[in-house]
Amino acid sequence: MIKITIDKNGIDQLNKILNNGIIAIKDWTKPFTKFGVLLREEQKKNFEQQGAIYQGGDFIRLPGMRATTRYASWQKLKDSTKKDRIRKGFNGARPILVRTGKLKGSFTTKVTKTSFTSENKSEISKYHQFGTKNMPARRILGMSQKGVKALSLEIENHIAGAFKMEAHKAGMVIIK
C-alpha cells in the first residue's frame, strides 16, 4: 500500500502561523474534498496516459521517493512480460499496469476535518510505485505541479474565508 497524507500536525503548524492561533481553522473538509476530486482525476489520467502525469516533468517528488529515478512516461514492457500477458489472455503491450483493472481501481481518498489521505490499497502498488531490482518504477500516486497549485489555492481560499468570517463576527468589513 502507498499513500499521501496531510494530517493534524501539518494543520496545527498552519494554524500556528495564522496569527499564533488567533484564527484556528478546525474544519478542512471543503478544500480537502475538492483536492481529492482533482487528485483522483489525475490518477485516472495517469493510467490513460501511461504514466505521463506523474513521471513527466510535471511531477513533484515526495519524501521517500528515490532521487535517482528517471522521470518519463512508464517504461515499455519487456518482451518476456508481453509474451506472459498474451499467454494469460491479455493485450500484449498496452495498457501498461492494467490487466484486470484492480490496481487502477484500488485508489481511495479519506477526508476528515483535520486530515486528507489518498492511497492505493492494492498489495502490488508499492512495487509499481517504487520499482524492484527486476522491474522499473512506474509512478501511480503523486502530485503534479497543477495539483500542488490547486491544493494551495483551495487552502488559501479556505484561510481567506476563515479570516472574513472572523472579521464579520468582530463587525469588520474586508475590502479586496
C-alpha positions as CSV (number, residue, x, y, z in Angstrom):
1,M,0.0,0.0,0.0
2,I,1.2,3.5,-0.8
3,K,-0.3,6.8,0.3
4,I,-0.2,10.6,0.6
5,T,-1.3,12.1,3.9
6,I,-1.9,15.6,5.2
7,D,-2.5,15.2,8.9
8,K,-3.3,17.1,12.1
9,N,0.4,18.0,12.6
10,G,0.5,19.9,9.4
11,I,-2.8,21.6,10.1
12,D,-1.6,22.5,13.6
13,Q,1.6,24.1,12.1
14,L,-0.5,26.1,9.7
15,N,-2.9,27.3,12.4
16,K,0.1,28.4,14.5
17,I,1.3,30.5,11.6
18,L,-2.1,32.1,11.3
19,N,-1.5,34.9,13.9
20,N,-0.3,32.5,16.5
21,G,-3.7,30.7,16.7
22,I,-6.0,33.8,16.7
23,I,-7.9,32.1,14.0
24,A,-7.7,28.3,14.4
25,I,-9.4,26.6,11.4
26,K,-10.9,23.4,12.7
27,D,-12.6,22.1,9.6
28,W,-10.6,21.5,6.4
29,T,-13.2,19.2,4.8
30,K,-14.1,21.5,2.0
31,P,-10.6,22.1,0.5
32,F,-9.5,18.5,1.1
33,T,-12.6,17.2,-0.6
34,K,-12.1,19.4,-3.7
35,F,-8.4,18.4,-3.8
36,G,-9.4,14.7,-3.5
37,V,-11.6,15.0,-6.6
38,L,-8.7,16.6,-8.5
39,L,-6.2,14.0,-7.4
40,R,-8.5,11.2,-8.4
41,E,-8.8,12.7,-11.9
42,E,-5.0,12.9,-12.1
43,Q,-4.7,9.3,-11.1
44,K,-7.2,8.3,-13.8
45,K,-5.4,10.4,-16.4
46,N,-2.0,9.0,-15.3
47,F,-3.2,5.5,-16.3
48,E,-4.8,6.7,-19.5
49,Q,-1.6,8.5,-20.5
50,Q,0.7,5.6,-19.4
51,G,2.4,7.5,-16.6
52,A,2.8,10.9,-18.3
53,I,1.2,12.8,-15.4
54,Y,3.4,11.6,-12.5
55,Q,6.5,10.5,-14.4
56,G,6.9,13.5,-16.7
57,G,8.4,16.9,-15.9
58,D,5.2,18.0,-14.1
59,F,5.8,15.6,-11.2
60,I,6.6,16.6,-7.6
61,R,9.0,14.2,-5.9
62,L,7.6,13.3,-2.4
63,P,9.6,12.2,0.6
64,G,10.7,8.6,0.3
65,M,10.9,8.5,-3.5
66,R,14.3,7.6,-4.9
67,A,16.1,10.7,-6.3
68,T,17.9,8.6,-8.9
69,T,14.7,7.5,-10.7
70,R,14.4,9.0,-14.2
71,Y,11.1,10.7,-14.9
72,A,9.4,9.9,-18.2
73,S,6.3,8.0,-19.3
74,W,6.1,4.5,-18.0
75,Q,8.9,2.4,-19.3
76,K,7.8,0.0,-22.1
77,L,7.2,-3.6,-21.1
78,K,9.9,-6.2,-21.7
79,D,9.3,-8.8,-24.4
80,S,9.0,-11.5,-21.8
81,T,6.3,-9.6,-20.0
82,K,4.4,-9.0,-23.2
83,K,4.5,-12.7,-24.0
84,D,3.3,-13.6,-20.5
85,R,0.4,-11.2,-20.8
86,I,-0.7,-12.7,-24.2
87,R,-0.3,-16.2,-22.8
88,K,-2.7,-15.2,-19.9
89,G,-5.2,-13.7,-22.3
90,F,-4.4,-10.0,-22.0
91,N,-3.3,-7.5,-24.6
92,G,0.5,-7.7,-25.1
93,A,1.8,-4.2,-24.7
94,R,-0.9,-1.9,-23.6
95,P,-2.3,-0.7,-21.4
96,I,0.7,-1.0,-19.1
97,L,-0.3,-1.8,-15.5
98,V,-3.8,-2.8,-16.5
99,R,-4.8,-6.4,-16.8
100,T,-7.8,-6.8,-14.6
101,G,-8.3,-3.2,-13.5
102,K,-7.8,-4.0,-9.8
103,L,-4.7,-1.8,-9.4
104,K,-6.3,1.1,-11.2
105,G,-9.4,0.7,-9.2
106,S,-7.8,0.5,-5.8
107,F,-7.3,4.2,-5.1
108,T,-9.2,5.6,-2.1
109,T,-9.4,9.0,-0.6
110,K,-10.3,9.7,3.1
111,V,-11.2,13.2,4.3
112,T,-11.8,14.3,7.8
113,K,-12.0,17.7,9.4
114,T,-8.2,17.6,10.0
115,S,-6.7,15.2,7.6
116,F,-6.5,14.0,4.0
117,T,-5.3,10.7,2.7
118,S,-5.1,9.3,-0.8
119,E,-3.8,5.8,-1.2
120,N,-3.8,2.7,-3.4
121,K,-4.7,-0.3,-1.3
122,S,-3.5,-2.9,-3.8
123,E,-0.9,-5.2,-2.5
124,I,1.2,-4.7,-5.6
125,S,1.0,-0.8,-5.7
126,K,4.3,-0.3,-3.9
127,Y,6.2,-2.5,-6.4
128,H,5.0,-0.4,-9.3
129,Q,5.4,3.0,-7.4
130,F,9.0,2.4,-6.3
131,G,10.1,-0.5,-8.6
132,T,12.1,-3.5,-7.7
133,K,15.5,-4.8,-8.8
134,N,13.8,-6.5,-11.7
135,M,11.1,-4.0,-12.5
136,P,11.3,-0.2,-13.2
137,A,9.3,2.2,-11.1
138,R,6.0,3.3,-12.7
139,R,4.5,6.0,-10.6
140,I,0.8,5.7,-9.9
141,L,0.5,8.1,-6.9
142,G,1.8,11.6,-6.6
143,M,1.0,15.2,-7.1
144,S,1.6,17.2,-10.2
145,Q,2.5,20.9,-10.3
146,K,-1.1,21.5,-11.2
147,G,-2.2,19.5,-8.2
148,V,0.0,21.4,-5.8
149,K,-1.2,24.7,-7.2
150,A,-4.8,23.6,-6.9
151,L,-4.3,22.5,-3.3
152,S,-2.5,25.7,-2.4
153,L,-5.4,27.7,-3.9
154,E,-8.0,25.7,-2.0
155,I,-6.1,26.2,1.2
156,E,-5.6,29.9,0.5
157,N,-9.3,30.4,-0.2
158,H,-10.2,28.4,2.9
159,I,-8.0,30.6,5.1
160,A,-9.3,33.8,3.5
161,G,-12.8,32.6,4.1
162,A,-12.0,32.0,7.8
163,F,-10.5,35.5,8.1
164,K,-13.6,37.0,6.5
165,M,-15.9,35.1,8.9
166,E,-13.8,36.2,12.0
167,A,-13.8,39.8,10.7
168,H,-17.5,39.7,10.2
169,K,-18.1,38.4,13.7
170,A,-16.0,41.2,15.0
171,G,-18.0,43.8,13.0
172,M,-15.2,44.4,10.5
173,V,-15.5,44.6,6.7
174,I,-12.8,43.3,4.5
175,I,-12.4,45.0,1.1
176,K,-10.4,43.4,-1.7
